[in-house]
Amino acid sequence: MTDFTGKKALVIGGSRGIGAAIVRRFAKDGANVTFTYAGSHDAAQALATETGSAAVRSDASDRDATVQTVAEQGPLDILVVNAGIGILGNALELDADAIDRMIDINVRAPYHAAVEAARQMPEGGRIIVIGSVNGDRMPFAGGAAYALTKSALQGLARGLARDFGPRGITVNIVQPGPTDTDLNPSDGPMAGMMHDFMAIRRHATSEEIAGLTAYLAGPEASIITGAMHTIDGGFGA
Ligand code: NDP
């Protein structure tokens, strides 16, 4: 448990999967949590009711909407940008517009949300983006575009850590490996292949990812910044 009493947190992309586990964990630990979603209205409303958090529909592929949502929720003690999509397949055949939309959600939204949050963020604030071990390692074909979006977050963290460090604001990336969600079910067709790359041959739970995120958002992590935190069962080892 991390004591988030009195802290205001915004989770971008919190209706399902890892984001929903982060909402649950932060709310349980006492934070005042707002989360965004794009399509999963019913899941978002149910989670808001369950956790006492607030749900706001805001599409992360829309820069203006994202910036406006962050500005309206501020000042934030904690920003977590979790929203992300994964488009895998033959690079010669994937739809170019779909790839660009993934870059909008996975790269442009975290950057603009982080910068906007920092405008109002108090001393000691926390910015955490959910990246992927694929930012470090892409061991199978078809993942170039997804991997590039997650590698880009590494530069984001290193650079913004320098920009906001003088104010005690930390910027970190959590890099999960295979994690059991709608995006990557533990019984999905790629699960066995993924487990073959791992030292601990199972998907993580969303709660395990939320635990690391809570640590980085908490008071013990005030000297951790500009860093990537891989939680992947040895996928990248
Ligand atoms: P899910 O598909 O299970 O959930 C994605 C969440 O992001 C949903 O709450 C969804 O909301 C939200 N979201 C997606 N697109 C948008 C958008 N345009 N605007 C606002 N919210 C959006 O994914 P995961 O929980 O598995 O993934 C979460 C993050 O973790 C992603 O960044 C992903 O890349 C990363 N990751 C996941 C891994 C895995 O194995 N699962 C491994 C490594 C990294 P809604 O449904 O309402 O649109």
Boltz pocket constraint, residues with backbone or C-beta under 6 A from the ligand:
constraints:
  - pocket:
      binder: B
      contacts: [[A, 12], [A, 13], [A, 14], [A, 15], [A, 16], [A, 17], [A, 18], [A, 19], [A, 20], [A, 36], [A, 37], [A, 38], [A, 39], [A, 40], [A, 41], [A, 58], [A, 59], [A, 60], [A, 61], [A, 81], [A, 82], [A, 83], [A, 84], [A, 85], [A, 86], [A, 105], [A, 130], [A, 131], [A, 132], [A, 133], [A, 175], [A, 176], [A, 177], [A, 178], [A, 179], [A, 180], [A, 181], [A, 182], [A, 183], [A, 184]]
      max_distance: 6.0
